[in-house]
Amino acid sequence: MKSLKSGEKIQENGIIYTKLSNGDAVFSINIMVDGKRIHRTVGKESRGTTRTQAEEYINKLYNDAKEDRLNLPKGRKNVLTFAEAFKQYIDIISHTDGKDIHNKKHRFKNHLEAYFGKIPLSKINEVEIAGYKKLRETENASIATINLELAVVSHLLHKAVEWDWINNMPCRIVKEQPKETDKIYLTSEQVNDLKESAKQDQNPQIYMFVLIGFETAMRKMEILSIKLKDIHLENRRIFIPDAKAGARMQPITASLCEAMRQYIKNLKAEYPTTEWLFPSLTSKEGHTIDVRKAFVRCVKRAGLDVEKVTPHTMRHTAITHLVQNGVDLLTVQHISGHKTLKMVQHYFHQNGKHIDDAMDKLEHAYKKNKSQ
């Protein structure tokens, strides 16, 4: 157990020992008792929880089962509403291998709870999903946003089946493909306006966040999770160990390299012992995980639409400009970190200036041959 790294875990005889990012560890159990799946958190190591206590807890569950004192009635499953299930779901994944916890809670509280909250898990069907999509569309939510919200529902339902809360998936949730008009990217002038707006903001981290976003095409959490030891300014590279498509070395521009050099110098003067590029004293992760409020302020100040311009817009913009300026798709894939070339092709907009330039080159080639 002592040799485990952050995020790693050991499972034996129904006991799971998971190492957390802050150096702590948590004991949980995952066992079958009388045909019922029991998945519960026992406690953190820092609070005195031991393997022996986890074993004793399992023995108690088995003894209770013999005496017919389990909370779950024999032959039946506890009827959980979506809201009840979500609270248990968040508690479990928060102590195991859960990701994006903050955003999951945000999507539940602001949108999912009001619609799905009182519906039993087993009753969430295609009609309910279609109704939710329709509702969010009337609220002018983008397809990408709706997909992210329904991804929470889908993951919860899959876990509910795995943990034996329900017998099977009650419905299939299919992602909607964004329309061409939903693929927002900014012009060079708009990019400069947003950078300048971020430079004026009271948040000391937002300008560097925006700069990295536009100059690398990195994803939001890839940026916020950068460790100082992974920045190699001499080679103009940032190592991303936990990228979505696998670890990669991220190229950066010369101008970003110089800006980061000064930023890091100032950062070390204020936080001499930090390991993060965006440290946070209040975050349990040790680094900033949410820049939404500051980003919205910057977007408004730049005169852009806050409903359409999100942190992901920076990634989409950077990749689009690479493609439109003639960079081959394999190179773009290397820079963006996409898993497949097909995913990069989505950024090849049909109405961009690069299409007109290509047709001008074709026309020029014909004229040249004719003159010869």
Secondary structure, 3 states (H helix, E strand, C coil): CCCCCCCCEEEECCEEEEECCCCCEEEEEEEEECCEEEEEEEEEHHHCCCHHHHHHHHHHHHHHHHCCCCCCCCCCCCCCEHHHHHHHHHHHHHCCCCCCHHHHHHHHHHHHHHHHCCCEHHHCCHHHHHHHHHHHHHCCCCHHHHHHHHHHHHHHHHHHHHCCCCCCCCCCCCCCCCCHHHCCCCCHHHHHHHHHHHHCCCCCCHHHHHHHHHHHCCCHHHHHCCEHHHEECCCCEEEECCCCCCCEEEECCHHHHHHHHHHHHHHHHHCCCCCECCECCCCCCCECCCCHHHHHHHHHHCCCCCCCCCHHHHHHHHHHHHHHCCCCHHHHHHHHCCCCHHHHHCCCCCCCHHHHHHHHHHHHHHHHHHHC
